[in-house]
């Protein structure tokens, strides 16, 4: 369904961006929703709220000091695995 007629933004686009972790302000900037006449803002916010309520996004917690590479990358000649093969 088209939520924003002025910018031709659908509910699916809003949901996709919301599930990617974007805030309403981010979505507004990216898609232009509710930036022209403003009549769609309440509907766009409702679509976003429903998306958050039905499919909560889990917070990502990870240790940035530990990076696990896929075996195909670890075994690749393009990825040096020892300190002796590192460029000087």
Biotite code that builds the C-alpha atoms (Angstrom):
import biotite.structure as struc

atoms = struc.array([
    struc.Atom([0.000, 0.000, 0.000], chain_id="A", res_id=1, res_name="UNK", atom_name="CA", element="C"),
    struc.Atom([1.255, 3.486, -0.777], chain_id="A", res_id=2, res_name="UNK", atom_name="CA", element="C"),
    struc.Atom([1.673, 5.444, 2.452], chain_id="A", res_id=3, res_name="UNK", atom_name="CA", element="C"),
    struc.Atom([3.199, 8.640, 1.060], chain_id="A", res_id=4, res_name="UNK", atom_name="CA", element="C"),
    struc.Atom([1.533, 9.746, -2.155], chain_id="A", res_id=5, res_name="UNK", atom_name="CA", element="C"),
    struc.Atom([3.833, 12.748, -2.619], chain_id="A", res_id=6, res_name="UNK", atom_name="CA", element="C"),
    struc.Atom([7.004, 10.607, -2.613], chain_id="A", res_id=7, res_name="UNK", atom_name="CA", element="C"),
    struc.Atom([5.329, 7.319, -3.610], chain_id="A", res_id=8, res_name="UNK", atom_name="CA", element="C"),
    struc.Atom([6.622, 5.435, -0.568], chain_id="A", res_id=9, res_name="UNK", atom_name="CA", element="C"),
    struc.Atom([5.016, 2.105, 0.259], chain_id="A", res_id=10, res_name="UNK", atom_name="CA", element="C"),
    struc.Atom([4.494, 0.425, 3.598], chain_id="A", res_id=11, res_name="UNK", atom_name="CA", element="C"),
    struc.Atom([6.884, -2.316, 2.455], chain_id="A", res_id=12, res_name="UNK", atom_name="CA", element="C"),
    struc.Atom([9.685, 0.197, 1.968], chain_id="A", res_id=13, res_name="UNK", atom_name="CA", element="C"),
    struc.Atom([9.100, 1.627, 5.434], chain_id="A", res_id=14, res_name="UNK", atom_name="CA", element="C"),
    struc.Atom([9.060, -1.864, 6.983], chain_id="A", res_id=15, res_name="UNK", atom_name="CA", element="C"),
    struc.Atom([12.253, -2.875, 5.149], chain_id="A", res_id=16, res_name="UNK", atom_name="CA", element="C"),
    struc.Atom([14.093, 0.189, 6.422], chain_id="A", res_id=17, res_name="UNK", atom_name="CA", element="C"),
    struc.Atom([12.697, -0.155, 9.954], chain_id="A", res_id=18, res_name="UNK", atom_name="CA", element="C"),
    struc.Atom([13.805, -3.799, 10.125], chain_id="A", res_id=19, res_name="UNK", atom_name="CA", element="C"),
    struc.Atom([17.255, -2.661, 9.045], chain_id="A", res_id=20, res_name="UNK", atom_name="CA", element="C"),
    struc.Atom([17.365, -0.656, 12.264], chain_id="A", res_id=21, res_name="UNK", atom_name="CA", element="C"),
    struc.Atom([16.648, 2.799, 10.905], chain_id="A", res_id=22, res_name="UNK", atom_name="CA", element="C"),
    struc.Atom([14.825, 5.367, 13.045], chain_id="A", res_id=23, res_name="UNK", atom_name="CA", element="C"),
    struc.Atom([11.851, 7.328, 11.734], chain_id="A", res_id=24, res_name="UNK", atom_name="CA", element="C"),
    struc.Atom([14.117, 10.336, 11.133], chain_id="A", res_id=25, res_name="UNK", atom_name="CA", element="C"),
    struc.Atom([16.519, 8.140, 9.136], chain_id="A", res_id=26, res_name="UNK", atom_name="CA", element="C"),
    struc.Atom([13.655, 6.729, 7.074], chain_id="A", res_id=27, res_name="UNK", atom_name="CA", element="C"),
    struc.Atom([12.284, 10.208, 6.527], chain_id="A", res_id=28, res_name="UNK", atom_name="CA", element="C"),
    struc.Atom([15.666, 11.395, 5.267], chain_id="A", res_id=29, res_name="UNK", atom_name="CA", element="C"),
    struc.Atom([16.275, 8.300, 3.116], chain_id="A", res_id=30, res_name="UNK", atom_name="CA", element="C"),
    struc.Atom([12.819, 7.928, 1.548], chain_id="A", res_id=31, res_name="UNK", atom_name="CA", element="C"),
    struc.Atom([11.391, 11.426, 1.859], chain_id="A", res_id=32, res_name="UNK", atom_name="CA", element="C"),
    struc.Atom([8.265, 10.134, 3.603], chain_id="A", res_id=33, res_name="UNK", atom_name="CA", element="C"),
    struc.Atom([6.315, 12.883, 5.421], chain_id="A", res_id=34, res_name="UNK", atom_name="CA", element="C"),
    struc.Atom([8.505, 15.653, 4.020], chain_id="A", res_id=35, res_name="UNK", atom_name="CA", element="C"),
    struc.Atom([6.060, 17.241, 1.565], chain_id="A", res_id=36, res_name="UNK", atom_name="CA", element="C"),
    struc.Atom([2.471, 17.761, 2.719], chain_id="A", res_id=37, res_name="UNK", atom_name="CA", element="C"),
    struc.Atom([2.844, 15.771, 5.965], chain_id="A", res_id=38, res_name="UNK", atom_name="CA", element="C"),
    struc.Atom([-0.519, 13.976, 5.683], chain_id="A", res_id=39, res_name="UNK", atom_name="CA", element="C"),
    struc.Atom([1.177, 10.551, 5.768], chain_id="A", res_id=40, res_name="UNK", atom_name="CA", element="C"),
    struc.Atom([3.287, 11.027, 8.888], chain_id="A", res_id=41, res_name="UNK", atom_name="CA", element="C"),
    struc.Atom([0.870, 9.383, 11.327], chain_id="A", res_id=42, res_name="UNK", atom_name="CA", element="C"),
    struc.Atom([0.352, 6.413, 8.999], chain_id="A", res_id=43, res_name="UNK", atom_name="CA", element="C"),
    struc.Atom([4.092, 6.041, 8.381], chain_id="A", res_id=44, res_name="UNK", atom_name="CA", element="C"),
    struc.Atom([4.779, 6.123, 12.115], chain_id="A", res_id=45, res_name="UNK", atom_name="CA", element="C"),
    struc.Atom([2.029, 3.533, 12.690], chain_id="A", res_id=46, res_name="UNK", atom_name="CA", element="C"),
    struc.Atom([3.531, 1.210, 10.048], chain_id="A", res_id=47, res_name="UNK", atom_name="CA", element="C"),
    struc.Atom([6.881, 1.567, 11.733], chain_id="A", res_id=48, res_name="UNK", atom_name="CA", element="C"),
    struc.Atom([5.409, 0.930, 15.197], chain_id="A", res_id=49, res_name="UNK", atom_name="CA", element="C"),
    struc.Atom([3.608, -2.198, 13.992], chain_id="A", res_id=50, res_name="UNK", atom_name="CA", element="C"),
    struc.Atom([6.817, -3.453, 12.439], chain_id="A", res_id=51, res_name="UNK", atom_name="CA", element="C"),
    struc.Atom([8.700, -2.953, 15.696], chain_id="A", res_id=52, res_name="UNK", atom_name="CA", element="C"),
    struc.Atom([5.962, -4.581, 17.767], chain_id="A", res_id=53, res_name="UNK", atom_name="CA", element="C"),
    struc.Atom([5.647, -7.690, 15.577], chain_id="A", res_id=54, res_name="UNK", atom_name="CA", element="C"),
    struc.Atom([9.286, -8.172, 14.687], chain_id="A", res_id=55, res_name="UNK", atom_name="CA", element="C"),
    struc.Atom([11.550, -6.718, 17.355], chain_id="A", res_id=56, res_name="UNK", atom_name="CA", element="C"),
    struc.Atom([15.123, -6.355, 16.248], chain_id="A", res_id=57, res_name="UNK", atom_name="CA", element="C"),
    struc.Atom([17.542, -7.945, 18.689], chain_id="A", res_id=58, res_name="UNK", atom_name="CA", element="C"),
    struc.Atom([20.446, -5.806, 19.713], chain_id="A", res_id=59, res_name="UNK", atom_name="CA", element="C"),
    struc.Atom([23.731, -6.999, 18.322], chain_id="A", res_id=60, res_name="UNK", atom_name="CA", element="C"),
    struc.Atom([26.354, -7.785, 20.898], chain_id="A", res_id=61, res_name="UNK", atom_name="CA", element="C"),
    struc.Atom([29.697, -8.980, 19.659], chain_id="A", res_id=62, res_name="UNK", atom_name="CA", element="C"),
    struc.Atom([33.332, -8.776, 20.532], chain_id="A", res_id=63, res_name="UNK", atom_name="CA", element="C"),
    struc.Atom([34.993, -6.627, 17.890], chain_id="A", res_id=64, res_name="UNK", atom_name="CA", element="C"),
    struc.Atom([38.420, -7.937, 18.854], chain_id="A", res_id=65, res_name="UNK", atom_name="CA", element="C"),
    struc.Atom([37.523, -11.439, 17.629], chain_id="A", res_id=66, res_name="UNK", atom_name="CA", element="C"),
    struc.Atom([36.749, -11.866, 13.955], chain_id="A", res_id=67, res_name="UNK", atom_name="CA", element="C"),
    struc.Atom([35.920, -15.300, 12.596], chain_id="A", res_id=68, res_name="UNK", atom_name="CA", element="C"),
    struc.Atom([36.635, -15.779, 8.904], chain_id="A", res_id=69, res_name="UNK", atom_name="CA", element="C"),
    struc.Atom([34.909, -18.347, 6.751], chain_id="A", res_id=70, res_name="UNK", atom_name="CA", element="C"),
    struc.Atom([37.146, -21.382, 6.009], chain_id="A", res_id=71, res_name="UNK", atom_name="CA", element="C"),
    struc.Atom([37.279, -20.515, 2.309], chain_id="A", res_id=72, res_name="UNK", atom_name="CA", element="C"),
    struc.Atom([38.723, -17.104, 3.188], chain_id="A", res_id=73, res_name="UNK", atom_name="CA", element="C"),
    struc.Atom([41.142, -18.444, 5.820], chain_id="A", res_id=74, res_name="UNK", atom_name="CA", element="C"),
    struc.Atom([42.529, -20.947, 3.313], chain_id="A", res_id=75, res_name="UNK", atom_name="CA", element="C"),
    struc.Atom([42.783, -18.437, 0.490], chain_id="A", res_id=76, res_name="UNK", atom_name="CA", element="C"),
    struc.Atom([46.218, -17.373, -0.760], chain_id="A", res_id=77, res_name="UNK", atom_name="CA", element="C"),
    struc.Atom([44.942, -13.796, -0.804], chain_id="A", res_id=78, res_name="UNK", atom_name="CA", element="C"),
    struc.Atom([44.608, -13.791, 2.998], chain_id="A", res_id=79, res_name="UNK", atom_name="CA", element="C"),
    struc.Atom([47.959, -14.098, 4.794], chain_id="A", res_id=80, res_name="UNK", atom_name="CA", element="C"),
    struc.Atom([47.614, -16.401, 7.811], chain_id="A", res_id=81, res_name="UNK", atom_name="CA", element="C"),
    struc.Atom([51.028, -16.000, 9.381], chain_id="A", res_id=82, res_name="UNK", atom_name="CA", element="C"),
    struc.Atom([52.958, -12.984, 10.560], chain_id="A", res_id=83, res_name="UNK", atom_name="CA", element="C"),
    struc.Atom([55.962, -14.012, 8.419], chain_id="A", res_id=84, res_name="UNK", atom_name="CA", element="C"),
    struc.Atom([53.955, -13.574, 5.222], chain_id="A", res_id=85, res_name="UNK", atom_name="CA", element="C"),
    struc.Atom([52.818, -10.059, 6.114], chain_id="A", res_id=86, res_name="UNK", atom_name="CA", element="C"),
    struc.Atom([54.289, -7.282, 3.952], chain_id="A", res_id=87, res_name="UNK", atom_name="CA", element="C"),
    struc.Atom([57.022, -5.220, 5.567], chain_id="A", res_id=88, res_name="UNK", atom_name="CA", element="C"),
])
